[in-house]
Amino acid sequence: MKITKVNITAGEWGKTKAMVSVEFDNCFVVGGLKIIEGASGYFVSMPNRKLADGTYKDTCFPITKEFREELIKTILNKFSEKEIEESDFPF
């Protein structure tokens, strides 16, 4: 499966710094991913839902470790590029 597009909407929602949607193979989109600022840096949270007991369960997620690493790396690299673009002010 190939990641063909990553859309990032940056913002400030507490520790959530951006909402993300990812397009795969030019034919399938998964939305609801989040970039969250944690104690040791940014991490990607998969789409999830709250259960009756108050815990959260991911609704979609990578199955293999290798694809999870590729997905997270791609998203965080795109987020870093977006942050740099937004902070470049011509003076």
Phi and psi in radians as a Rosetta constraint file:
Dihedral C 1 N 2 CA 2 C 2 CIRCULARHARMONIC -1.953 0.35
Dihedral N 2 CA 2 C 2 N 3 CIRCULARHARMONIC 2.349 0.35
Dihedral C 2 N 3 CA 3 C 3 CIRCULARHARMONIC -1.418 0.35
Dihedral N 3 CA 3 C 3 N 4 CIRCULARHARMONIC 2.052 0.35
Dihedral C 3 N 4 CA 4 C 4 CIRCULARHARMONIC -1.830 0.35
Dihedral N 4 CA 4 C 4 N 5 CIRCULARHARMONIC -0.302 0.35
Dihedral C 4 N 5 CA 5 C 5 CIRCULARHARMONIC -2.824 0.35
Dihedral N 5 CA 5 C 5 N 6 CIRCULARHARMONIC 2.484 0.35
Dihedral C 5 N 6 CA 6 C 6 CIRCULARHARMONIC -2.237 0.35
Dihedral N 6 CA 6 C 6 N 7 CIRCULARHARMONIC 2.125 0.35
Dihedral C 6 N 7 CA 7 C 7 CIRCULARHARMONIC -1.888 0.35
Dihedral N 7 CA 7 C 7 N 8 CIRCULARHARMONIC 2.241 0.35
Dihedral C 7 N 8 CA 8 C 8 CIRCULARHARMONIC -2.150 0.35
Dihedral N 8 CA 8 C 8 N 9 CIRCULARHARMONIC 2.253 0.35
Dihedral C 8 N 9 CA 9 C 9 CIRCULARHARMONIC -1.972 0.35
Dihedral N 9 CA 9 C 9 N 10 CIRCULARHARMONIC 1.801 0.35
Dihedral C 9 N 10 CA 10 C 10 CIRCULARHARMONIC -1.339 0.35
Dihedral N 10 CA 10 C 10 N 11 CIRCULARHARMONIC 2.655 0.35
Dihedral C 10 N 11 CA 11 C 11 CIRCULARHARMONIC -3.077 0.35
Dihedral N 11 CA 11 C 11 N 12 CIRCULARHARMONIC -3.018 0.35
Dihedral C 11 N 12 CA 12 C 12 CIRCULARHARMONIC -2.226 0.35
Dihedral N 12 CA 12 C 12 N 13 CIRCULARHARMONIC 1.795 0.35
Dihedral C 12 N 13 CA 13 C 13 CIRCULARHARMONIC -2.195 0.35
Dihedral N 13 CA 13 C 13 N 14 CIRCULARHARMONIC 1.215 0.35
Dihedral C 13 N 14 CA 14 C 14 CIRCULARHARMONIC 1.180 0.35
Dihedral N 14 CA 14 C 14 N 15 CIRCULARHARMONIC -2.214 0.35
Dihedral C 14 N 15 CA 15 C 15 CIRCULARHARMONIC -1.389 0.35
Dihedral N 15 CA 15 C 15 N 16 CIRCULARHARMONIC -0.231 0.35
Dihedral C 15 N 16 CA 16 C 16 CIRCULARHARMONIC -1.344 0.35
Dihedral N 16 CA 16 C 16 N 17 CIRCULARHARMONIC 2.135 0.35
Dihedral C 16 N 17 CA 17 C 17 CIRCULARHARMONIC -1.817 0.35
Dihedral N 17 CA 17 C 17 N 18 CIRCULARHARMONIC -0.276 0.35
Dihedral C 17 N 18 CA 18 C 18 CIRCULARHARMONIC -2.874 0.35
Dihedral N 18 CA 18 C 18 N 19 CIRCULARHARMONIC 2.644 0.35
Dihedral C 18 N 19 CA 19 C 19 CIRCULARHARMONIC -1.847 0.35
Dihedral N 19 CA 19 C 19 N 20 CIRCULARHARMONIC 2.498 0.35
Dihedral C 19 N 20 CA 20 C 20 CIRCULARHARMONIC -2.314 0.35
Dihedral N 20 CA 20 C 20 N 21 CIRCULARHARMONIC 2.469 0.35
Dihedral C 20 N 21 CA 21 C 21 CIRCULARHARMONIC -2.214 0.35
Dihedral N 21 CA 21 C 21 N 22 CIRCULARHARMONIC 2.525 0.35
Dihedral C 21 N 22 CA 22 C 22 CIRCULARHARMONIC -2.209 0.35
Dihedral N 22 CA 22 C 22 N 23 CIRCULARHARMONIC 2.303 0.35
Dihedral C 22 N 23 CA 23 C 23 CIRCULARHARMONIC -1.760 0.35
Dihedral N 23 CA 23 C 23 N 24 CIRCULARHARMONIC 2.368 0.35
Dihedral C 23 N 24 CA 24 C 24 CIRCULARHARMONIC -2.049 0.35
Dihedral N 24 CA 24 C 24 N 25 CIRCULARHARMONIC 2.319 0.35
Dihedral C 24 N 25 CA 25 C 25 CIRCULARHARMONIC 0.891 0.35
Dihedral N 25 CA 25 C 25 N 26 CIRCULARHARMONIC 0.532 0.35
Dihedral C 25 N 26 CA 26 C 26 CIRCULARHARMONIC 0.982 0.35
Dihedral N 26 CA 26 C 26 N 27 CIRCULARHARMONIC 0.372 0.35
Dihedral C 26 N 27 CA 27 C 27 CIRCULARHARMONIC -2.521 0.35
Dihedral N 27 CA 27 C 27 N 28 CIRCULARHARMONIC -0.063 0.35
Dihedral C 27 N 28 CA 28 C 28 CIRCULARHARMONIC -2.562 0.35
Dihedral N 28 CA 28 C 28 N 29 CIRCULARHARMONIC 2.309 0.35
Dihedral C 28 N 29 CA 29 C 29 CIRCULARHARMONIC -2.066 0.35
Dihedral N 29 CA 29 C 29 N 30 CIRCULARHARMONIC 2.384 0.35
Dihedral C 29 N 30 CA 30 C 30 CIRCULARHARMONIC -2.055 0.35
Dihedral N 30 CA 30 C 30 N 31 CIRCULARHARMONIC 2.152 0.35
Dihedral C 30 N 31 CA 31 C 31 CIRCULARHARMONIC -1.961 0.35
Dihedral N 31 CA 31 C 31 N 32 CIRCULARHARMONIC 3.071 0.35
Dihedral C 31 N 32 CA 32 C 32 CIRCULARHARMONIC 1.567 0.35
Dihedral N 32 CA 32 C 32 N 33 CIRCULARHARMONIC 0.131 0.35
Dihedral C 32 N 33 CA 33 C 33 CIRCULARHARMONIC -1.346 0.35
Dihedral N 33 CA 33 C 33 N 34 CIRCULARHARMONIC 2.662 0.35
Dihedral C 33 N 34 CA 34 C 34 CIRCULARHARMONIC -2.299 0.35
Dihedral N 34 CA 34 C 34 N 35 CIRCULARHARMONIC 2.540 0.35
Dihedral C 34 N 35 CA 35 C 35 CIRCULARHARMONIC -1.776 0.35
Dihedral N 35 CA 35 C 35 N 36 CIRCULARHARMONIC 2.120 0.35
Dihedral C 35 N 36 CA 36 C 36 CIRCULARHARMONIC -2.090 0.35
Dihedral N 36 CA 36 C 36 N 37 CIRCULARHARMONIC 2.447 0.35
Dihedral C 36 N 37 CA 37 C 37 CIRCULARHARMONIC -1.573 0.35
Dihedral N 37 CA 37 C 37 N 38 CIRCULARHARMONIC 1.969 0.35
Dihedral C 37 N 38 CA 38 C 38 CIRCULARHARMONIC -1.823 0.35
Dihedral N 38 CA 38 C 38 N 39 CIRCULARHARMONIC -3.081 0.35
Dihedral C 38 N 39 CA 39 C 39 CIRCULARHARMONIC -1.091 0.35
Dihedral N 39 CA 39 C 39 N 40 CIRCULARHARMONIC -0.548 0.35
Dihedral C 39 N 40 CA 40 C 40 CIRCULARHARMONIC -1.946 0.35
Dihedral N 40 CA 40 C 40 N 41 CIRCULARHARMONIC 0.405 0.35
Dihedral C 40 N 41 CA 41 C 41 CIRCULARHARMONIC 2.097 0.35
Dihedral N 41 CA 41 C 41 N 42 CIRCULARHARMONIC -2.948 0.35
Dihedral C 41 N 42 CA 42 C 42 CIRCULARHARMONIC -1.391 0.35
Dihedral N 42 CA 42 C 42 N 43 CIRCULARHARMONIC 2.576 0.35
Dihedral C 42 N 43 CA 43 C 43 CIRCULARHARMONIC -2.494 0.35
Dihedral N 43 CA 43 C 43 N 44 CIRCULARHARMONIC 2.834 0.35
Dihedral C 43 N 44 CA 44 C 44 CIRCULARHARMONIC -1.807 0.35
Dihedral N 44 CA 44 C 44 N 45 CIRCULARHARMONIC 2.248 0.35
Dihedral C 44 N 45 CA 45 C 45 CIRCULARHARMONIC -1.819 0.35
Dihedral N 45 CA 45 C 45 N 46 CIRCULARHARMONIC 2.288 0.35
Dihedral C 45 N 46 CA 46 C 46 CIRCULARHARMONIC -1.317 0.35
Dihedral N 46 CA 46 C 46 N 47 CIRCULARHARMONIC 2.784 0.35
Dihedral C 46 N 47 CA 47 C 47 CIRCULARHARMONIC -1.003 0.35
Dihedral N 47 CA 47 C 47 N 48 CIRCULARHARMONIC 2.424 0.35
Dihedral C 47 N 48 CA 48 C 48 CIRCULARHARMONIC -2.589 0.35
Dihedral N 48 CA 48 C 48 N 49 CIRCULARHARMONIC 3.017 0.35
Dihedral C 48 N 49 CA 49 C 49 CIRCULARHARMONIC -2.399 0.35
Dihedral N 49 CA 49 C 49 N 50 CIRCULARHARMONIC 2.674 0.35
Dihedral C 49 N 50 CA 50 C 50 CIRCULARHARMONIC -1.511 0.35
Dihedral N 50 CA 50 C 50 N 51 CIRCULARHARMONIC 2.300 0.35
Dihedral C 50 N 51 CA 51 C 51 CIRCULARHARMONIC -1.569 0.35
Dihedral N 51 CA 51 C 51 N 52 CIRCULARHARMONIC 2.927 0.35
Dihedral C 51 N 52 CA 52 C 52 CIRCULARHARMONIC -1.029 0.35
Dihedral N 52 CA 52 C 52 N 53 CIRCULARHARMONIC -0.527 0.35
Dihedral C 52 N 53 CA 53 C 53 CIRCULARHARMONIC -1.457 0.35
Dihedral N 53 CA 53 C 53 N 54 CIRCULARHARMONIC 0.060 0.35
Dihedral C 53 N 54 CA 54 C 54 CIRCULARHARMONIC 1.602 0.35
Dihedral N 54 CA 54 C 54 N 55 CIRCULARHARMONIC -0.102 0.35
Dihedral C 54 N 55 CA 55 C 55 CIRCULARHARMONIC -1.501 0.35
Dihedral N 55 CA 55 C 55 N 56 CIRCULARHARMONIC 2.936 0.35
Dihedral C 55 N 56 CA 56 C 56 CIRCULARHARMONIC -1.999 0.35
Dihedral N 56 CA 56 C 56 N 57 CIRCULARHARMONIC 2.551 0.35
Dihedral C 56 N 57 CA 57 C 57 CIRCULARHARMONIC -2.267 0.35
Dihedral N 57 CA 57 C 57 N 58 CIRCULARHARMONIC 2.260 0.35
Dihedral C 57 N 58 CA 58 C 58 CIRCULARHARMONIC -1.087 0.35
Dihedral N 58 CA 58 C 58 N 59 CIRCULARHARMONIC 2.387 0.35
Dihedral C 58 N 59 CA 59 C 59 CIRCULARHARMONIC -1.648 0.35
Dihedral N 59 CA 59 C 59 N 60 CIRCULARHARMONIC -0.390 0.35
Dihedral C 59 N 60 CA 60 C 60 CIRCULARHARMONIC -2.636 0.35
Dihedral N 60 CA 60 C 60 N 61 CIRCULARHARMONIC 2.610 0.35
Dihedral C 60 N 61 CA 61 C 61 CIRCULARHARMONIC -2.929 0.35
Dihedral N 61 CA 61 C 61 N 62 CIRCULARHARMONIC 2.715 0.35
Dihedral C 61 N 62 CA 62 C 62 CIRCULARHARMONIC -1.186 0.35
Dihedral N 62 CA 62 C 62 N 63 CIRCULARHARMONIC 2.531 0.35
Dihedral C 62 N 63 CA 63 C 63 CIRCULARHARMONIC -1.533 0.35
Dihedral N 63 CA 63 C 63 N 64 CIRCULARHARMONIC -0.681 0.35
Dihedral C 63 N 64 CA 64 C 64 CIRCULARHARMONIC -1.707 0.35
Dihedral N 64 CA 64 C 64 N 65 CIRCULARHARMONIC 2.628 0.35
Dihedral C 64 N 65 CA 65 C 65 CIRCULARHARMONIC -1.076 0.35
Dihedral N 65 CA 65 C 65 N 66 CIRCULARHARMONIC -0.702 0.35
Dihedral C 65 N 66 CA 66 C 66 CIRCULARHARMONIC -1.112 0.35
Dihedral N 66 CA 66 C 66 N 67 CIRCULARHARMONIC -0.772 0.35
Dihedral C 66 N 67 CA 67 C 67 CIRCULARHARMONIC -1.240 0.35
Dihedral N 67 CA 67 C 67 N 68 CIRCULARHARMONIC -0.620 0.35
Dihedral C 67 N 68 CA 68 C 68 CIRCULARHARMONIC -1.032 0.35
Dihedral N 68 CA 68 C 68 N 69 CIRCULARHARMONIC -0.804 0.35
Dihedral C 68 N 69 CA 69 C 69 CIRCULARHARMONIC -1.088 0.35
Dihedral N 69 CA 69 C 69 N 70 CIRCULARHARMONIC -0.749 0.35
Dihedral C 69 N 70 CA 70 C 70 CIRCULARHARMONIC -1.093 0.35
Dihedral N 70 CA 70 C 70 N 71 CIRCULARHARMONIC -0.787 0.35
Dihedral C 70 N 71 CA 71 C 71 CIRCULARHARMONIC -1.078 0.35
Dihedral N 71 CA 71 C 71 N 72 CIRCULARHARMONIC -0.858 0.35
Dihedral C 71 N 72 CA 72 C 72 CIRCULARHARMONIC -1.112 0.35
Dihedral N 72 CA 72 C 72 N 73 CIRCULARHARMONIC -0.766 0.35
Dihedral C 72 N 73 CA 73 C 73 CIRCULARHARMONIC -1.056 0.35
Dihedral N 73 CA 73 C 73 N 74 CIRCULARHARMONIC -0.788 0.35
Dihedral C 73 N 74 CA 74 C 74 CIRCULARHARMONIC -1.080 0.35
Dihedral N 74 CA 74 C 74 N 75 CIRCULARHARMONIC -0.796 0.35
Dihedral C 74 N 75 CA 75 C 75 CIRCULARHARMONIC -1.134 0.35
Dihedral N 75 CA 75 C 75 N 76 CIRCULARHARMONIC -0.836 0.35
Dihedral C 75 N 76 CA 76 C 76 CIRCULARHARMONIC -1.187 0.35
Dihedral N 76 CA 76 C 76 N 77 CIRCULARHARMONIC -0.585 0.35
Dihedral C 76 N 77 CA 77 C 77 CIRCULARHARMONIC -1.127 0.35
Dihedral N 77 CA 77 C 77 N 78 CIRCULARHARMONIC -0.765 0.35
Dihedral C 77 N 78 CA 78 C 78 CIRCULARHARMONIC -1.102 0.35
Dihedral N 78 CA 78 C 78 N 79 CIRCULARHARMONIC -0.710 0.35
Dihedral C 78 N 79 CA 79 C 79 CIRCULARHARMONIC -1.097 0.35
Dihedral N 79 CA 79 C 79 N 80 CIRCULARHARMONIC -0.747 0.35
Dihedral C 79 N 80 CA 80 C 80 CIRCULARHARMONIC -1.084 0.35
Dihedral N 80 CA 80 C 80 N 81 CIRCULARHARMONIC -0.738 0.35
Dihedral C 80 N 81 CA 81 C 81 CIRCULARHARMONIC -1.071 0.35
Dihedral N 81 CA 81 C 81 N 82 CIRCULARHARMONIC -0.749 0.35
Dihedral C 81 N 82 CA 82 C 82 CIRCULARHARMONIC -1.120 0.35
Dihedral N 82 CA 82 C 82 N 83 CIRCULARHARMONIC -0.726 0.35
Dihedral C 82 N 83 CA 83 C 83 CIRCULARHARMONIC -1.083 0.35
Dihedral N 83 CA 83 C 83 N 84 CIRCULARHARMONIC -0.723 0.35
Dihedral C 83 N 84 CA 84 C 84 CIRCULARHARMONIC -1.134 0.35
Dihedral N 84 CA 84 C 84 N 85 CIRCULARHARMONIC -0.779 0.35
Dihedral C 84 N 85 CA 85 C 85 CIRCULARHARMONIC -1.037 0.35
Dihedral N 85 CA 85 C 85 N 86 CIRCULARHARMONIC -0.766 0.35
Dihedral C 85 N 86 CA 86 C 86 CIRCULARHARMONIC -1.238 0.35
Dihedral N 86 CA 86 C 86 N 87 CIRCULARHARMONIC -0.410 0.35
Dihedral C 86 N 87 CA 87 C 87 CIRCULARHARMONIC -1.628 0.35
Dihedral N 87 CA 87 C 87 N 88 CIRCULARHARMONIC -0.130 0.35
Dihedral C 87 N 88 CA 88 C 88 CIRCULARHARMONIC -1.435 0.35
Dihedral N 88 CA 88 C 88 N 89 CIRCULARHARMONIC 1.716 0.35
Dihedral C 88 N 89 CA 89 C 89 CIRCULARHARMONIC -1.789 0.35
Dihedral N 89 CA 89 C 89 N 90 CIRCULARHARMONIC 2.226 0.35
Dihedral C 89 N 90 CA 90 C 90 CIRCULARHARMONIC -1.277 0.35
Dihedral N 90 CA 90 C 90 N 91 CIRCULARHARMONIC 2.152 0.35
